[in-house]
Amino acid sequence: MKPRDIRDLVLLAAIWGGSFLFMRLGAHDFGPIPMTALRVGLASLVLLPVLAWRGGLAEVRKAWRPLLLLGLINNALPFAFFVFAALSITAGMSSILNATTPLWGALVAALWLGEALSLWRSMGLLIGFGGVIFLAWDHAEFKPGGTGWAVAACLAAAFCYAVAASYTKRRIKGVGPLAIATGSLISATLWLIVPAIWLWPAEPPRLAAWASLAALALVCTAVAYIIYFRLMLRVGPTNAIAVTFLNPVFAVLWGWLFLAEPLTGRLGVGCAIVLLGTALSVGAINPSARRRP
């Protein structure tokens, strides 16, 4: 990758890592559904003019049916799950669990699309999910006040992303990535607008919560999508997925700097195990390839 591509990759990881911080800062004021509805709605308003300028509105109209379902499984549900998790677990923990998305993606693609799993990729799945168990073991408390449901919500969100990736590959063809992103955000807004009104908080959110929401929607969603798709066009999706390995680093760092979240040895070891398994499962690390003459 060129220096500008590496710069964009690090910038994107810093932005997406920051999304877990902003969710933590606004979750208690808004609640999962209203915060997610505002996030996707505001991001849609930013991306829609960009898409129109690039002449991509026809693509959204052509594929509105599959995009309607994609908005549910790729935006509405996982975003709301992460905000729910932010009510009780740290930004760092949420981001590490989010890094299991490629693990779920490899598994879903193998079962749904028939993509073969090599021995090393299969081992990566076992290692990665072993890391999740190691991390979640002390958090698997499902009684009132426990964090087990928050961990489950993060894993469900990562699974949603994985299903969305295979669904997009199978059902949405001939549509540009920016049109897919914008169309799915619009459809997510449609899915959430009525529940958000119904569940709107009784107490007005604080100004700090509104600021966090604005950053989450405008920077961590709209601007981040633009950077991601620009990066994907320049270096390809295989290289762009490297952002998955950097997100937790920044999320843990931002949580430590701004929320005083603890940096524990268990968190570091668990993060390393999950990322190693993820790297193996997506082929970013391929020991068998190095043995070939």
C-alpha positions in Angstrom: 0.0 0.0 0.0 1.1 3.6 -0.6 1.7 6.0 2.3 -1.7 7.7 1.7 -3.4 4.3 1.9 -1.7 3.5 5.1 -2.7 6.9 6.4 -6.3 6.4 5.5 -6.3 2.9 7.0 -5.0 4.2 10.4 -7.4 7.2 10.2 -10.4 4.9 9.6 -9.4 2.6 12.4 -9.1 5.6 14.8 -12.5 6.8 13.7 -14.3 3.4 14.0 -12.5 2.7 17.2 -13.9 6.0 18.4 -17.5 4.9 17.6 -17.4 2.7 20.7 -16.4 5.6 22.8 -19.3 7.8 21.5 -21.8 5.0 22.0 -20.7 4.7 25.6 -21.1 8.5 26.1 -24.6 8.7 24.6 -26.2 5.3 25.3 -27.6 6.1 28.8 -29.2 9.3 27.6 -30.8 8.1 24.4 -31.2 4.3 24.7 -30.3 1.8 22.0 -33.1 2.3 19.5 -33.4 6.2 19.5 -29.6 6.6 19.3 -29.3 4.1 16.5 -32.2 5.7 14.6 -30.6 9.2 14.8 -27.2 7.8 13.9 -28.4 6.2 10.6 -30.8 9.0 9.8 -28.2 11.8 10.1 -25.6 9.7 8.2 -28.1 9.1 5.4 -28.6 12.9 5.1 -24.9 13.3 4.6 -24.3 10.5 2.2 -27.4 11.0 0.0 -26.2 14.2 -1.6 -22.8 12.6 -2.2 -24.4 9.7 -3.9 -26.6 12.0 -6.0 -23.6 14.0 -7.0 -21.9 10.8 -8.2 -25.1 9.7 -10.1 -25.8 6.6 -7.9 -29.5 7.2 -7.0 -30.6 5.0 -9.8 -28.6 2.1 -8.3 -30.5 2.5 -5.0 -33.9 2.6 -6.8 -33.0 -0.6 -8.8 -32.0 -2.6 -5.7 -34.4 -1.1 -3.1 -35.9 -4.5 -2.1 -32.6 -6.3 -1.1 -31.3 -3.0 0.3 -34.4 -2.8 2.6 -33.4 -6.1 4.2 -29.7 -5.2 4.2 -30.4 -2.1 6.2 -32.0 -4.2 8.9 -29.2 -6.8 9.2 -26.2 -4.6 8.5 -27.2 -1.3 10.3 -30.3 -1.2 12.3 -29.8 -4.4 14.4 -26.0 -4.4 14.9 -25.8 -0.7 15.7 -28.6 -1.1 18.2 -26.9 -4.2 19.7 -23.7 -2.3 20.2 -25.5 0.7 21.9 -27.2 -1.8 24.2 -23.8 -3.3 25.1 -22.4 0.1 25.7 -24.8 0.4 28.7 -22.8 -2.1 30.7 -19.4 -3.1 29.1 -16.4 -1.1 28.1 -15.7 0.3 24.7 -12.5 -1.8 24.4 -14.4 -5.1 25.2 -17.1 -4.2 22.6 -14.6 -3.4 19.9 -12.7 -6.7 20.5 -15.9 -8.7 20.2 -16.7 -6.7 17.1 -13.4 -7.9 15.7 -15.0 -11.4 15.5 -16.9 -10.3 12.4 -14.5 -11.9 10.0 -14.7 -15.1 12.0 -18.4 -15.2 11.7 -18.0 -14.1 8.1 -15.8 -17.1 7.2 -18.2 -19.5 8.9 -21.3 -18.0 7.3 -19.7 -18.0 3.8 -18.7 -21.6 4.2 -22.2 -22.7 5.3 -24.2 -20.5 3.0 -22.0 -19.8 -0.1 -20.0 -23.1 0.0 -16.6 -21.4 0.3 -14.0 -23.9 1.3 -12.2 -23.6 4.7 -8.6 -24.7 4.7 -7.0 -26.3 7.7 -5.4 -23.1 8.8 -8.6 -21.1 8.4 -10.5 -23.6 10.4 -7.9 -23.4 13.1 -8.3 -19.7 13.0 -12.0 -20.0 13.7 -11.3 -22.3 16.7 -8.6 -19.9 18.0 -10.7 -16.8 17.5 -13.7 -18.2 19.2 -11.5 -19.6 22.0 -10.3 -16.0 22.6 -13.9 -14.9 22.8 -14.6 -17.5 25.5 -11.5 -16.4 27.3 -12.6 -12.8 27.3 -16.3 -13.4 28.0 -15.8 -16.0 30.8 -15.8 -13.4 33.6 -18.7 -11.5 31.9 -21.1 -14.3 31.3 -23.6 -13.3 34.0 -27.1 -13.1 32.7 -28.8 -12.2 36.0 -30.1 -8.6 36.5 -27.1 -6.3 36.5 -24.9 -8.8 34.8 -23.0 -8.2 31.5 -23.7 -11.5 29.8 -26.4 -10.0 27.6 -24.1 -7.2 26.6 -21.5 -9.7 25.4 -24.2 -11.7 23.6 -25.4 -8.5 21.9 -21.9 -7.7 20.6 -21.5 -11.2 19.2 -25.0 -11.0 17.7 -24.0 -7.7 16.0 -20.8 -9.3 14.6 -22.9 -12.2 13.3 -25.3 -9.8 11.7 -22.4 -8.1 9.9 -21.3 -11.5 8.7 -24.7 -12.5 7.4 -25.0 -9.1 5.7 -21.7 -9.6 3.9 -22.8 -13.0 2.4 -26.2 -11.6 1.7 -24.7 -8.7 -0.2 -22.5 -11.0 -2.2 -25.4 -13.3 -3.2 -28.3 -10.9 -3.6 -27.0 -7.5 -4.5 -25.1 -7.3 -7.8 -24.3 -4.4 -10.0 -24.6 -1.8 -7.2 -21.7 0.4 -6.2 -20.5 0.3 -2.5 -21.5 3.9 -1.8 -25.0 3.1 -3.1 -25.2 0.0 -0.9 -24.0 2.0 2.1 -26.4 4.9 1.5 -29.4 2.7 0.6 -28.9 0.4 3.7 -28.7 3.5 6.0 -31.9 4.9 4.5 -33.7 1.6 5.0 -32.3 1.3 8.5 -33.8 4.7 9.3 -37.2 3.5 8.0 -37.0 0.3 10.1 -36.2 2.3 13.3 -38.1 5.6 13.0 -41.4 4.4 14.6 -39.7 2.3 17.4 -37.5 5.3 18.1 -40.4 7.7 18.6 -42.1 5.1 20.8 -39.0 4.6 22.9 -37.9 8.2 23.0 -36.3 8.9 26.5 -38.5 10.7 29.0 -35.6 12.9 30.2 -34.1 15.2 27.5 -30.6 14.0 26.5 -27.7 16.1 27.7 -25.8 18.4 25.4 -22.8 16.1 25.8 -24.9 13.1 24.6 -26.1 15.1 21.5 -22.4 15.9 20.7 -21.5 12.3 21.0 -24.4 11.3 18.7 -23.3 13.9 16.2 -19.8 12.6 16.1 -21.1 9.0 15.9 -23.4 9.8 12.9 -21.4 12.3 11.0 -17.8 11.2 11.6 -17.9 7.5 12.6 -20.6 6.6 10.1 -20.9 9.0 7.1 -17.2 10.2 6.8 -15.9 6.7 7.8 -17.9 5.1 5.0 -16.5 7.6 2.5 -12.9 6.8 3.6 -13.6 3.1 3.6 -15.0 2.9 0.1 -12.2 5.2 -1.2 -9.7 2.9 0.4 -11.4 -0.2 -0.9 -11.3 1.1 -4.4 -7.6 1.8 -4.2 -6.3 -1.2 -2.4 -9.1 -3.8 -2.7 -11.4 -5.3 -0.1 -8.8 -7.9 1.1 -6.3 -5.2 2.2 -9.1 -2.9 3.4 -10.2 -5.5 5.9 -6.9 -4.9 7.8 -8.9 -2.1 9.6 -10.5 -4.9 11.6 -7.2 -5.6 13.3 -6.6 -1.9 14.2 -10.1 -0.9 15.5 -9.7 -2.6 18.9 -6.3 -0.9 19.5 -7.9 2.6 19.1 -11.1 1.7 20.9 -9.1 0.5 23.9 -6.9 3.5 23.8 -9.8 6.0 23.5 -11.6 4.2 26.4 -8.5 4.4 28.6 -7.8 8.1 27.7 -11.3 9.5 27.9 -13.3 7.1 30.1 -10.6 5.8 32.4 -11.4 2.2 31.3 -8.8 -0.2 32.8 -6.1 -1.8 30.7 -5.8 -5.4 32.0 -3.6 -8.2 31.1 -6.6 -10.4 30.4 -8.0 -7.9 28.0 -4.7 -7.7 26.1 -4.2 -11.5 25.9 -7.8 -12.0 24.9 -7.5 -9.3 22.2 -4.3 -10.9 20.8 -6.0 -14.4 20.7 -9.1 -13.1 18.9 -7.0 -11.1 16.4 -4.7 -14.0 15.7 -7.7 -16.3 15.0 -9.3 -13.6 12.8 -6.1 -13.2 10.8 -5.8 -16.9 10.2 -9.5 -17.3 9.3 -9.4 -14.6 6.6 -6.1 -15.7 5.2 -4.2 -12.6 6.4 -1.8 -15.0 8.0 -1.3 -18.2 5.9 1.5 -20.4 7.3 1.0 -23.0 4.5 1.8 -20.4 1.8 5.2 -19.7 3.4 6.2 -23.3 3.0 5.8 -23.4 -0.7 9.0 -23.1 -2.7 
